[in-house]
Amino acid sequence: MRHCFDVFLGFVYQHLPPGWLTVILAVVAAVTALPLVTKRFDPEKSKWGGWMHALAILVFCSLAALEMAVINHADKVGEERITRLIATTTEIQTTLKDSIHTQAVLAQAQIERQQRHKGFDELLELKYRAAKLSSEIFSLLLSRSRGDPSSVTPLDMARASAYMQQTVLYYDQNYEAEARRITTDLVAHGIRDKFLEDMVQASPVGTLMVREIASHLAAQAERITPSGIKPPPLFIP
């Protein structure tokens, strides 16, 4: 019974936006006000007058209650869309900020590997590879985040989840192997990041994990300088 009622409400929410039930209620009220109809509600003139009058009141109250439910549902959906929009905008801003930072690290790596002598070529080349891969991953996340559908209804959430999985699949196909190679090379040079090492060995389950991999790659690339390897940061964003 509850399931049937939920299905009915879902149909109403989808096909009767706020205002329609008010119009229907007004039409029904106008019809019941007609003299020909009011006579049928009079117990003295109609056998079923009392019952019909009670039924009309029930219909009026039901339509009014449904209209209030539709309005409340529309408000809730609107609030969820705004919340989702704010969250998506914040995520894009964070990714953009990280991408800009990585671009700066990449530019620095390009300059350093061109200027230093051969004794630093291998290490600075590793810095360039890590920064370049991080920049490419952030570019992927930015391009995909702009087309990410909002997830409010169950159908929207399913589409958003599928879209996220497509992004992760693209990472797996194009960047995962290189991320593992770079992480292995970082470890070989004594640059350890246990979190990064664990993440690249496990297949990412979402875009947040992909972004963390890109952030950690950039952070480790930034540790490499022409004068040596800086200590690990206390916090990696």
BELUR-V981413 format. One record per residue. N is the residue number from 1. OMEGA is omega in whole degrees, 0 to 359 (NA if undefined). Layout:
n->(N & N)
omega->(OMEGA & OMEGA)
This chain:
n->(1 & 2 & 3 & 4 & 5 & 6 & 7 & 8 & 9 & 10 & 11 & 12 & 13 & 14 & 15 & 16 & 17 & 18 & 19 & 20 & 21 & 22 & 23 & 24 & 25 & 26 & 27 & 28 & 29 & 30 & 31 & 32 & 33 & 34 & 35 & 36 & 37 & 38 & 39 & 40 & 41 & 42 & 43 & 44 & 45 & 46 & 47 & 48 & 49 & 50 & 51 & 52 & 53 & 54 & 55 & 56 & 57 & 58 & 59 & 60 & 61 & 62 & 63 & 64 & 65 & 66 & 67 & 68 & 69 & 70 & 71 & 72 & 73 & 74 & 75 & 76 & 77 & 78 & 79 & 80 & 81 & 82 & 83 & 84 & 85 & 86 & 87 & 88 & 89 & 90 & 91 & 92 & 93 & 94 & 95 & 96 & 97 & 98 & 99 & 100 & 101 & 102 & 103 & 104 & 105 & 106 & 107 & 108 & 109 & 110 & 111 & 112 & 113 & 114 & 115 & 116 & 117 & 118 & 119 & 120 & 121 & 122 & 123 & 124 & 125 & 126 & 127 & 128 & 129 & 130 & 131 & 132 & 133 & 134 & 135 & 136 & 137 & 138 & 139 & 140 & 141 & 142 & 143 & 144 & 145 & 146 & 147 & 148 & 149 & 150 & 151 & 152 & 153 & 154 & 155 & 156 & 157 & 158 & 159 & 160 & 161 & 162 & 163 & 164 & 165 & 166 & 167 & 168 & 169 & 170 & 171 & 172 & 173 & 174 & 175 & 176 & 177 & 178 & 179 & 180 & 181 & 182 & 183 & 184 & 185 & 186 & 187 & 188 & 189 & 190 & 191 & 192 & 193 & 194 & 195 & 196 & 197 & 198 & 199 & 200 & 201 & 202 & 203 & 204 & 205 & 206 & 207 & 208 & 209 & 210 & 211 & 212 & 213 & 214 & 215 & 216 & 217 & 218 & 219 & 220 & 221 & 222 & 223 & 224 & 225 & 226 & 227 & 228 & 229 & 230 & 231 & 232 & 233 & 234 & 235 & 236 & 237)
omega->(179 & 180 & 179 & 179 & 178 & 178 & 178 & 178 & 178 & 177 & 179 & 181 & 185 & 189 & 181 & 179 & 181 & 179 & 183 & 180 & 175 & 177 & 179 & 179 & 179 & 179 & 180 & 179 & 179 & 180 & 181 & 179 & 179 & 182 & 181 & 181 & 182 & 178 & 182 & 179 & 182 & 182 & 181 & 183 & 181 & 182 & 183 & 184 & 181 & 180 & 180 & 178 & 178 & 179 & 179 & 178 & 178 & 179 & 179 & 181 & 180 & 179 & 179 & 180 & 178 & 179 & 178 & 178 & 179 & 179 & 180 & 179 & 179 & 177 & 180 & 179 & 179 & 179 & 180 & 178 & 179 & 178 & 179 & 180 & 179 & 180 & 180 & 179 & 178 & 179 & 179 & 179 & 179 & 179 & 179 & 179 & 179 & 180 & 179 & 179 & 180 & 177 & 178 & 178 & 179 & 179 & 178 & 180 & 179 & 180 & 184 & 182 & 177 & 187 & 188 & 180 & 189 & 181 & 181 & 186 & 185 & 182 & 180 & 174 & 177 & 177 & 181 & 180 & 181 & 180 & 181 & 179 & 178 & 180 & 180 & 179 & 178 & 177 & 176 & 182 & 179 & 182 & 181 & 183 & 180 & 180 & 182 & 180 & 178 & 183 & 178 & 178 & 177 & 178 & 177 & 180 & 178 & 179 & 179 & 179 & 178 & 180 & 178 & 180 & 176 & 178 & 179 & 179 & 178 & 176 & 181 & 185 & 190 & 188 & 187 & 183 & 180 & 178 & 178 & 180 & 180 & 179 & 177 & 179 & 177 & 179 & 180 & 179 & 177 & 179 & 186 & 173 & 186 & 181 & 178 & 180 & 180 & 183 & 183 & 177 & 177 & 178 & 180 & 180 & 180 & 182 & 178 & 179 & 177 & 180 & 177 & 177 & 179 & 180 & 181 & 176 & 179 & 181 & 180 & 176 & 181 & 178 & 183 & 180 & 178 & 181 & 179 & 183 & 179 & 176 & 179 & 178 & 179 & 182 & 176 & 184 & NA)
